[in-house]
Structures are given as structure tokens and as C-alpha cells.
């Protein structure tokens, strides 16, 4: 395979993995945001914002990777390296989202 095919396959896989993560988190995230924002309209905006962030950050990381080619280049290892970058981006965006949300979730004293 040539570099372009490896690169585009990795980018496509990144979009699929990030979309699966968004799908997995969406219902829980929407419920938390409705509670924090007070209205469904505000929560819808922040859910959409979060979804876009959870897709674009890993995509940016994946786009940064440039596969190498040569007689000893393995498609699996090149894709693995690109997905490593993408998953780092996904973890960073999920952690950032979690930190921001945890700041705004009100703390209740123990026993109440």
C-alpha cells in the first residue's frame, strides 16, 4: 500500500472510533448537561459542542501522523502508530471534558 492509502485508512478509522465514543457518551452527557444547564436548548448546544470536540481532536492528532513507506513497512504497524496518536487525542478530549464538567457539578456534603 502507498502512503496515501495508509494515511486515509487511518483517518477513516479514527473518525469511526471517535464516532463510536460520541455515540456511547451522548445519552449520559446529555442528561448531565440538562441538569447543569437548566434547559434542554442550552444542553443541546453543549452536547453538540462536546460531540464536535470529541471528533475533531482525535482527527487532528491522526492528521498529524505521516506514515512511512518502504520494503519493510508494515501496514498494521503504520496504522497502529496513527491510531495511537488518534486515541491519545480522544483520551485528552474526554479527560478535558470530564474535568470541565466536574468543576460545574455541585458537591453535596456527605450524609445529605
N, CA, C and O atoms as a GROMACS GRO file, in nm:
protein
  448
    1UNK      N    1   0.084  -0.119   0.000
    1UNK     CA    2   0.000   0.000   0.000
    1UNK      C    3   0.088   0.125   0.000
    1UNK      O    4   0.198   0.125   0.054
    2UNK      N    5   0.037   0.228  -0.060
    2UNK     CA    6   0.114   0.351  -0.061
    2UNK      C    7   0.079   0.437   0.060
    2UNK      O    8  -0.015   0.407   0.134
    3UNK      N    9   0.155   0.542   0.079
    3UNK     CA   10   0.138   0.630   0.196
    3UNK      C   11  -0.001   0.692   0.204
    3UNK      O   12  -0.058   0.702   0.313
    4UNK      N   13  -0.055   0.732   0.092
    4UNK     CA   14  -0.186   0.799   0.091
    4UNK      C   15  -0.294   0.702   0.138
    4UNK      O   16  -0.381   0.740   0.217
    5UNK      N   17  -0.290   0.580   0.090
    5UNK     CA   18  -0.390   0.481   0.130
    5UNK      C   19  -0.380   0.451   0.279
    5UNK      O   20  -0.481   0.443   0.349
    6UNK      N   21  -0.259   0.434   0.328
    6UNK     CA   22  -0.238   0.409   0.471
    6UNK      C   23  -0.291   0.526   0.552
    6UNK      O   24  -0.362   0.507   0.652
    7UNK      N   25  -0.256   0.647   0.510
    7UNK     CA   26  -0.298   0.768   0.581
    7UNK      C   27  -0.450   0.780   0.584
    7UNK      O   28  -0.508   0.802   0.691
    8UNK      N   29  -0.515   0.766   0.469
    8UNK     CA   30  -0.660   0.782   0.462
    8UNK      C   31  -0.734   0.671   0.537
    8UNK      O   32  -0.840   0.695   0.595
    9UNK      N   33  -0.679   0.551   0.536
    9UNK     CA   34  -0.739   0.442   0.613
    9UNK      C   35  -0.732   0.472   0.762
    9UNK      O   36  -0.828   0.448   0.835
   10UNK      N   37  -0.619   0.524   0.807
   10UNK     CA   38  -0.605   0.561   0.947
   10UNK      C   39  -0.698   0.674   0.987
   10UNK      O   40  -0.756   0.672   1.096
   11UNK      N   41  -0.712   0.773   0.901
   11UNK     CA   42  -0.803   0.885   0.929
   11UNK      C   43  -0.948   0.836   0.933
   11UNK      O   44  -1.024   0.876   1.021
   12UNK      N   45  -0.985   0.750   0.840
   12UNK     CA   46  -1.120   0.695   0.840
   12UNK      C   47  -1.149   0.612   0.965
   12UNK      O   48  -1.257   0.622   1.022
   13UNK      N   49  -1.052   0.531   1.006
   13UNK     CA   50  -1.067   0.452   1.127
   13UNK      C   51  -1.078   0.542   1.249
   13UNK      O   52  -1.154   0.513   1.342
   14UNK      N   53  -1.004   0.650   1.250
   14UNK     CA   54  -1.012   0.747   1.359
   14UNK      C   55  -1.152   0.806   1.370
   14UNK      O   56  -1.206   0.817   1.480
   15UNK      N   57  -1.210   0.844   1.259
   15UNK     CA   58  -1.345   0.902   1.259
   15UNK      C   59  -1.446   0.799   1.311
   15UNK      O   60  -1.536   0.834   1.386
   16UNK      N   61  -1.430   0.674   1.271
   16UNK     CA   62  -1.522   0.569   1.317
   16UNK      C   63  -1.509   0.549   1.468
   16UNK      O   64  -1.610   0.542   1.538
   17UNK      N   65  -1.387   0.538   1.518
   17UNK     CA   66  -1.365   0.516   1.662
   17UNK      C   67  -1.416   0.636   1.743
   17UNK      O   68  -1.482   0.617   1.846
   18UNK      N   69  -1.388   0.757   1.698
   18UNK     CA   70  -1.435   0.876   1.769
   18UNK      C   71  -1.588   0.884   1.765
   18UNK      O   72  -1.650   0.924   1.864
   19UNK      N   73  -1.648   0.846   1.654
   19UNK     CA   74  -1.794   0.847   1.644
   19UNK      C   75  -1.857   0.745   1.738
   19UNK      O   76  -1.961   0.771   1.797
   20UNK      N   77  -1.793   0.630   1.751
   20UNK     CA   78  -1.842   0.530   1.846
   20UNK      C   79  -1.834   0.582   1.990
   20UNK      O   80  -1.925   0.558   2.070
   21UNK      N   81  -1.726   0.653   2.021
   21UNK     CA   82  -1.713   0.711   2.155
   21UNK      C   83  -1.821   0.816   2.179
   21UNK      O   84  -1.880   0.821   2.288
   22UNK      N   85  -1.848   0.899   2.080
   22UNK     CA   86  -1.953   1.000   2.091
   22UNK      C   87  -2.088   0.933   2.111
   22UNK      O   88  -2.166   0.976   2.196
   23UNK      N   89  -2.116   0.830   2.035
   23UNK     CA   90  -2.242   0.758   2.049
   23UNK      C   91  -2.257   0.695   2.187
   23UNK      O   92  -2.366   0.694   2.243
   24UNK      N   93  -2.148   0.645   2.239
   24UNK     CA   94  -2.151   0.582   2.372
   24UNK      C   95  -2.176   0.685   2.482
   24UNK      O   96  -2.248   0.657   2.577
   25UNK      N   97  -2.116   0.802   2.470
   25UNK     CA   98  -2.125   0.904   2.575
   25UNK      C   99  -2.247   0.995   2.563
   25UNK      O  100  -2.284   1.061   2.660
   26UNK      N  101  -2.309   1.000   2.447
   26UNK     CA  102  -2.410   1.102   2.419
   26UNK      C  103  -2.526   1.105   2.517
   26UNK      O  104  -2.560   1.212   2.567
   27UNK      N  105  -2.589   0.992   2.546
   27UNK     CA  106  -2.708   0.996   2.632
   27UNK      C  107  -2.673   1.037   2.774
   27UNK      O  108  -2.745   1.116   2.835
   28UNK      N  109  -2.564   0.985   2.828
   28UNK     CA  110  -2.523   1.024   2.963
   28UNK      C  111  -2.482   1.171   2.968
   28UNK      O  112  -2.518   1.243   3.061
   29UNK      N  113  -2.408   1.214   2.868
   29UNK     CA  114  -2.363   1.353   2.863
   29UNK      C  115  -2.482   1.448   2.852
   29UNK      O  116  -2.484   1.552   2.918
   30UNK      N  117  -2.580   1.413   2.770
   30UNK     CA  118  -2.699   1.498   2.755
   30UNK      C  119  -2.773   1.512   2.888
   30UNK      O  120  -2.815   1.622   2.923
   31UNK      N  121  -2.789   1.403   2.960
   31UNK     CA  122  -2.859   1.408   3.089
   31UNK      C  123  -2.785   1.499   3.189
   31UNK      O  124  -2.847   1.580   3.258
   32UNK      N  125  -2.654   1.484   3.195
   32UNK     CA  126  -2.574   1.568   3.286
   32UNK      C  127  -2.584   1.714   3.246
   32UNK      O  128  -2.598   1.802   3.331
   33UNK      N  129  -2.577   1.741   3.116
   33UNK     CA  130  -2.582   1.880   3.070
   33UNK      C  131  -2.719   1.942   3.089
   33UNK      O  132  -2.728   2.062   3.117
   34UNK      N  133  -2.824   1.866   3.075
   34UNK     CA  134  -2.958   1.920   3.103
   34UNK      C  135  -2.966   1.960   3.249
   34UNK      O  136  -3.019   2.066   3.282
   35UNK      N  137  -2.913   1.876   3.337
   35UNK     CA  138  -2.913   1.907   3.479
   35UNK      C  139  -2.830   2.032   3.510
   35UNK      O  140  -2.872   2.117   3.588
   36UNK      N  141  -2.713   2.042   3.449
   36UNK     CA  142  -2.624   2.155   3.476
   36UNK      C  143  -2.669   2.285   3.410
   36UNK      O  144  -2.657   2.392   3.468
   37UNK      N  145  -2.721   2.274   3.287
   37UNK     CA  146  -2.758   2.394   3.212
   37UNK      C  147  -2.897   2.446   3.245
   37UNK      O  148  -2.924   2.565   3.230
   38UNK      N  149  -2.984   2.359   3.291
   38UNK     CA  150  -3.118   2.404   3.329
   38UNK      C  151  -3.221   2.394   3.219
   38UNK      O  152  -3.339   2.378   3.249
   39UNK      N  153  -3.182   2.402   3.093
   39UNK     CA  154  -3.278   2.390   2.984
   39UNK      C  155  -3.224   2.293   2.879
   39UNK      O  156  -3.103   2.274   2.866
   40UNK      N  157  -3.316   2.234   2.804
   40UNK     CA  158  -3.274   2.140   2.700
   40UNK      C  159  -3.204   2.210   2.585
   40UNK      O  160  -3.115   2.153   2.521
   41UNK      N  161  -3.242   2.334   2.557
   41UNK     CA  162  -3.179   2.409   2.448
   41UNK      C  163  -3.032   2.434   2.477
   41UNK      O  164  -2.947   2.412   2.390
   42UNK      N  165  -3.002   2.478   2.598
   42UNK     CA  166  -2.861   2.500   2.636
   42UNK      C  167  -2.784   2.369   2.635
   42UNK      O  168  -2.672   2.362   2.586
   43UNK      N  169  -2.846   2.266   2.690
   43UNK     CA  170  -2.781   2.136   2.695
   43UNK      C  171  -2.756   2.082   2.554
   43UNK      O  172  -2.653   2.019   2.529
   44UNK      N  173  -2.849   2.106   2.462
   44UNK     CA  174  -2.831   2.061   2.324
   44UNK      C  175  -2.710   2.127   2.259
   44UNK      O  176  -2.632   2.062   2.189
   45UNK      N  177  -2.694   2.257   2.284
   45UNK     CA  178  -2.577   2.325   2.230
   45UNK      C  179  -2.449   2.265   2.285
   45UNK      O  180  -2.358   2.234   2.208
   46UNK      N  181  -2.440   2.248   2.416
   46UNK     CA  182  -2.317   2.198   2.476
   46UNK      C  183  -2.292   2.051   2.443
   46UNK      O  184  -2.178   2.007   2.439
   47UNK      N  185  -2.399   1.977   2.420
   47UNK     CA  186  -2.382   1.838   2.374
   47UNK      C  187  -2.322   1.838   2.234
   47UNK      O  188  -2.229   1.762   2.206
   48UNK      N  189  -2.375   1.921   2.146
   48UNK     CA  190  -2.322   1.931   2.010
   48UNK      C  191  -2.177   1.979   2.012
   48UNK      O  192  -2.093   1.926   1.939
   49UNK      N  193  -2.148   2.077   2.094
   49UNK     CA  194  -2.012   2.129   2.108
   49UNK      C  195  -1.918   2.018   2.153
   49UNK      O  196  -1.809   2.001   2.098
   50UNK      N  197  -1.960   1.943   2.253
   50UNK     CA  198  -1.878   1.833   2.305
   50UNK      C  199  -1.857   1.725   2.199
   50UNK      O  200  -1.747   1.672   2.185
   51UNK      N  201  -1.962   1.693   2.125
   51UNK     CA  202  -1.951   1.591   2.020
   51UNK      C  203  -1.852   1.632   1.912
   51UNK      O  204  -1.770   1.552   1.867
   52UNK      N  205  -1.861   1.758   1.871
   52UNK     CA  206  -1.767   1.808   1.769
   52UNK      C  207  -1.624   1.801   1.823
   52UNK      O  208  -1.533   1.760   1.751
   53UNK      N  209  -1.605   1.840   1.946
   53UNK     CA  210  -1.472   1.835   2.007
   53UNK      C  211  -1.420   1.692   2.014
   53UNK      O  212  -1.304   1.666   1.984
   54UNK      N  213  -1.507   1.600   2.052
   54UNK     CA  214  -1.465   1.460   2.065
   54UNK      C  215  -1.434   1.395   1.930
   54UNK      O  216  -1.365   1.293   1.925
   55UNK      N  217  -1.482   1.453   1.822
   55UNK     CA  218  -1.448   1.403   1.688
   55UNK      C  219  -1.323   1.474   1.635
   55UNK      O  220  -1.232   1.410   1.582
   56UNK      N  221  -1.319   1.607   1.649
   56UNK     CA  222  -1.212   1.684   1.585
   56UNK      C  223  -1.075   1.668   1.652
   56UNK      O  224  -0.974   1.664   1.582
   57UNK      N  225  -1.070   1.660   1.782
   57UNK     CA  226  -0.939   1.648   1.849
   57UNK      C  227  -0.866   1.521   1.807
   57UNK      O  228  -0.749   1.530   1.768
   58UNK      N  229  -0.929   1.402   1.811
   58UNK     CA  230  -0.858   1.284   1.762
   58UNK      C  231  -0.824   1.293   1.613
   58UNK      O  232  -0.720   1.245   1.570
   59UNK      N  233  -0.913   1.355   1.536
   59UNK     CA  234  -0.886   1.371   1.393
   59UNK      C  235  -0.764   1.457   1.369
   59UNK      O  236  -0.683   1.428   1.281
   60UNK      N  237  -0.749   1.563   1.446
   60UNK     CA  238  -0.632   1.650   1.434
   60UNK      C  239  -0.505   1.571   1.466
   60UNK      O  240  -0.404   1.583   1.396
   61UNK      N  241  -0.510   1.491   1.572
   61UNK     CA  242  -0.394   1.409   1.607
   61UNK      C  243  -0.362   1.309   1.496
   61UNK      O  244  -0.246   1.289   1.462
   62UNK      N  245  -0.465   1.246   1.438
   62UNK     CA  246  -0.443   1.149   1.331
   62UNK      C  247  -0.389   1.216   1.205
   62UNK      O  248  -0.307   1.158   1.134
   63UNK      N  249  -0.435   1.337   1.176
   63UNK     CA  250  -0.387   1.409   1.058
   63UNK      C  251  -0.242   1.451   1.073
   63UNK      O  252  -0.173   1.475   0.974
   64UNK      N  253  -0.196   1.460   1.196
   64UNK     CA  254  -0.057   1.500   1.220
   64UNK      C  255   0.041   1.388   1.185
   64UNK      O  256   0.157   1.415   1.153
   65UNK      N  257  -0.002   1.264   1.190
   65UNK     CA  258   0.086   1.150   1.165
   65UNK      C  259   0.110   1.132   1.015
   65UNK      O  260   0.016   1.139   0.936
   66UNK      N  261   0.233   1.108   0.977
   66UNK     CA  262   0.270   1.081   0.838
   66UNK      C  263   0.331   0.942   0.830
   66UNK      O  264   0.439   0.919   0.884
   67UNK      N  265   0.263   0.848   0.762
   67UNK     CA  266   0.316   0.712   0.753
   67UNK      C  267   0.441   0.705   0.667
   67UNK      O  268   0.461   0.785   0.576
   68UNK      N  269   0.524   0.609   0.699
   68UNK     CA  270   0.647   0.584   0.622
   68UNK      C  271   0.620   0.469   0.526
   68UNK      O  272   0.537   0.382   0.554
   69UNK      N  273   0.691   0.467   0.416
   69UNK     CA  274   0.679   0.356   0.323
   69UNK      C  275   0.817   0.301   0.294
   69UNK      O  276   0.918   0.370   0.309
   70UNK      N  277   0.820   0.180   0.252
   70UNK     CA  278   0.945   0.114   0.219
   70UNK      C  279   0.920  -0.035   0.212
   70UNK      O  280   0.810  -0.083   0.239
   71UNK      N  281   1.024  -0.109   0.174
   71UNK     CA  282   1.005  -0.254   0.160
   71UNK      C  283   0.974  -0.324   0.292
   71UNK      O  284   0.911  -0.430   0.292
   72UNK      N  285   1.016  -0.267   0.401
   72UNK     CA  286   0.994  -0.330   0.531
   72UNK      C  287   0.882  -0.263   0.611
   72UNK      O  288   0.865  -0.292   0.730
   73UNK      N  289   0.807  -0.177   0.548
   73UNK     CA  290   0.698  -0.107   0.615
   73UNK      C  291   0.577  -0.199   0.625
   73UNK      O  292   0.536  -0.261   0.527
   74UNK      N  293   0.522  -0.206   0.744
   74UNK     CA  294   0.403  -0.289   0.767
   74UNK      C  295   0.280  -0.200   0.780
   74UNK      O  296   0.280  -0.103   0.856
   75UNK      N  297   0.176  -0.234   0.705
   75UNK     CA  298   0.052  -0.159   0.712
   75UNK      C  299  -0.002  -0.158   0.854
   75UNK      O  300  -0.049  -0.055   0.903
   76UNK      N  301   0.004  -0.272   0.920
   76UNK     CA  302  -0.052  -0.285   1.055
   76UNK      C  303   0.021  -0.192   1.151
   76UNK      O  304  -0.043  -0.124   1.231
   77UNK      N  305   0.152  -0.188   1.145
   77UNK     CA  306   0.227  -0.104   1.238
   77UNK      C  307   0.209   0.045   1.208
   77UNK      O  308   0.202   0.126   1.300
   78UNK      N  309   0.201   0.080   1.082
   78UNK     CA  310   0.178   0.220   1.045
   78UNK      C  311   0.038   0.265   1.090
   78UNK      O  312   0.022   0.375   1.143
   79UNK      N  313  -0.062   0.180   1.068
   79UNK     CA  314  -0.198   0.213   1.113
   79UNK      C  315  -0.201   0.219   1.265
   79UNK      O  316  -0.267   0.306   1.322
   80UNK      N  317  -0.131   0.128   1.330
   80UNK     CA  318  -0.126   0.129   1.476
   80UNK      C  319  -0.066   0.257   1.530
   80UNK      O  320  -0.114   0.312   1.629
   81UNK      N  321   0.038   0.306   1.466
   81UNK     CA  322   0.101   0.432   1.509
   81UNK      C  323   0.006   0.550   1.490
   81UNK      O  324  -0.003   0.637   1.576
   82UNK      N  325  -0.063   0.552   1.378
   82UNK     CA  326  -0.156   0.662   1.353
   82UNK      C  327  -0.273   0.656   1.451
   82UNK      O  328  -0.316   0.760   1.503
   83UNK      N  329  -0.324   0.538   1.478
   83UNK     CA  330  -0.434   0.524   1.573
   83UNK      C  331  -0.389   0.555   1.715
   83UNK      O  332  -0.469   0.600   1.797
   84UNK      N  333  -0.263   0.530   1.744
   84UNK     CA  334  -0.210   0.567   1.876
   84UNK      C  335  -0.223   0.718   1.897
   84UNK      O  336  -0.269   0.763   2.002
   85UNK      N  337  -0.184   0.794   1.798
   85UNK     CA  338  -0.198   0.940   1.805
   85UNK      C  339  -0.346   0.978   1.820
   85UNK      O  340  -0.380   1.064   1.901
   86UNK      N  341  -0.432   0.914   1.742
   86UNK     CA  342  -0.575   0.945   1.747
   86UNK      C  343  -0.634   0.914   1.884
   86UNK      O  344  -0.713   0.992   1.937
   87UNK      N  345  -0.597   0.799   1.940
   87UNK     CA  346  -0.651   0.762   2.071
   87UNK      C  347  -0.599   0.853   2.182
   87UNK      O  348  -0.670   0.880   2.278
   88UNK      N  349  -0.476   0.899   2.169
   88UNK     CA  350  -0.424   0.997   2.264
   88UNK      C  351  -0.510   1.124   2.258
   88UNK      O  352  -0.545   1.182   2.361
   89UNK      N  353  -0.542   1.167   2.137
   89UNK     CA  354  -0.629   1.284   2.120
   89UNK      C  355  -0.768   1.261   2.177
   89UNK      O  356  -0.826   1.352   2.238
   90UNK      N  357  -0.822   1.142   2.159
   90UNK     CA  358  -0.954   1.110   2.213
   90UNK      C  359  -0.952   1.110   2.365
   90UNK      O  360  -1.041   1.166   2.429
   91UNK      N  361  -0.852   1.048   2.423
   91UNK     CA  362  -0.840   1.045   2.569
   91UNK      C  363  -0.823   1.187   2.624
   91UNK      O  364  -0.884   1.222   2.725
   92UNK      N  365  -0.741   1.268   2.559
   92UNK     CA  366  -0.722   1.406   2.604
   92UNK      C  367  -0.852   1.484   2.601
   92UNK      O  368  -0.883   1.558   2.694
   93UNK      N  369  -0.930   1.468   2.493
   93UNK     CA  370  -1.055   1.544   2.484
   93UNK      C  371  -1.159   1.493   2.584
   93UNK      O  372  -1.234   1.573   2.640
   94UNK      N  373  -1.165   1.362   2.608
   94UNK     CA  374  -1.259   1.308   2.707
   94UNK      C  375  -1.219   1.353   2.848
   94UNK      O  376  -1.304   1.392   2.928
   95UNK      N  377  -1.089   1.349   2.877
   95UNK     CA  378  -1.042   1.395   3.009
   95UNK      C  379  -1.071   1.544   3.029
   95UNK      O  380  -1.116   1.584   3.136
   96UNK      N  381  -1.045   1.624   2.928
   96UNK     CA  382  -1.072   1.768   2.940
   96UNK      C  383  -1.222   1.793   2.962
   96UNK      O  384  -1.260   1.876   3.044
   97UNK      N  385  -1.305   1.721   2.889
   97UNK     CA  386  -1.450   1.734   2.907
   97UNK      C  387  -1.491   1.692   3.048
   97UNK      O  388  -1.573   1.758   3.111
   98UNK      N  389  -1.435   1.583   3.095
   98UNK     CA  390  -1.465   1.537   3.230
   98UNK      C  391  -1.422   1.634   3.338
   98UNK      O  392  -1.494   1.656   3.435
   99UNK      N  393  -1.305   1.693   3.320
   99UNK     CA  394  -1.256   1.791   3.419
   99UNK      C  395  -1.346   1.914   3.421
   99UNK      O  396  -1.384   1.961   3.528
  100UNK      N  397  -1.380   1.964   3.304
  100UNK     CA  398  -1.466   2.083   3.297
  100UNK      C  399  -1.602   2.055   3.359
  100UNK      O  400  -1.653   2.136   3.437
  101UNK      N  401  -1.661   1.940   3.325
  101UNK     CA  402  -1.792   1.907   3.383
  101UNK      C  403  -1.784   1.887   3.534
  101UNK      O  404  -1.874   1.929   3.607
  102UNK      N  405  -1.677   1.824   3.581
  102UNK     CA  406  -1.666   1.800   3.726
  102UNK      C  407  -1.652   1.930   3.804
  102UNK      O  408  -1.692   1.936   3.920
  103UNK      N  409  -1.598   2.032   3.743
  103UNK     CA  410  -1.587   2.161   3.809
  103UNK      C  411  -1.726   2.220   3.834
  103UNK      O  412  -1.748   2.285   3.936
  104UNK      N  413  -1.819   2.198   3.741
  104UNK     CA  414  -1.951   2.260   3.750
  104UNK      C  415  -2.056   2.173   3.819
  104UNK      O  416  -2.166   2.220   3.847
  105UNK      N  417  -2.024   2.048   3.848
  105UNK     CA  418  -2.119   1.962   3.918
  105UNK      C  419  -2.115   1.999   4.066
  105UNK      O  420  -2.009   1.993   4.129
  106UNK      N  421  -2.230   2.038   4.122
  106UNK     CA  422  -2.231   2.080   4.262
  106UNK      C  423  -2.199   1.964   4.356
  106UNK      O  424  -2.244   1.851   4.335
  107UNK      N  425  -2.121   1.993   4.457
  107UNK     CA  426  -2.085   1.894   4.557
  107UNK      C  427  -2.186   1.898   4.670
  107UNK      O  428  -2.223   2.005   4.718
  108UNK      N  429  -2.228   1.783   4.712
  108UNK     CA  430  -2.320   1.773   4.825
  108UNK      C  431  -2.242   1.720   4.946
  108UNK      O  432  -2.162   1.628   4.932
  109UNK      N  433  -2.266   1.777   5.062
  109UNK     CA  434  -2.198   1.727   5.181
  109UNK      C  435  -2.236   1.580   5.207
  109UNK      O  436  -2.347   1.537   5.174
  110UNK      N  437  -2.144   1.506   5.266
  110UNK     CA  438  -2.168   1.367   5.296
  110UNK      C  439  -2.282   1.354   5.395
  110UNK      O  440  -2.289   1.429   5.493
  111UNK      N  441  -2.372   1.261   5.371
  111UNK     CA  442  -2.484   1.238   5.462
  111UNK      C  443  -2.610   1.313   5.426
  111UNK      O  444  -2.708   1.307   5.500
  112UNK      N  445  -2.612   1.383   5.316
  112UNK     CA  446  -2.734   1.456   5.276
  112UNK      C  447  -2.793   1.395   5.153
  112UNK      O  448  -2.895   1.442   5.104
   0.00000   0.00000   0.00000
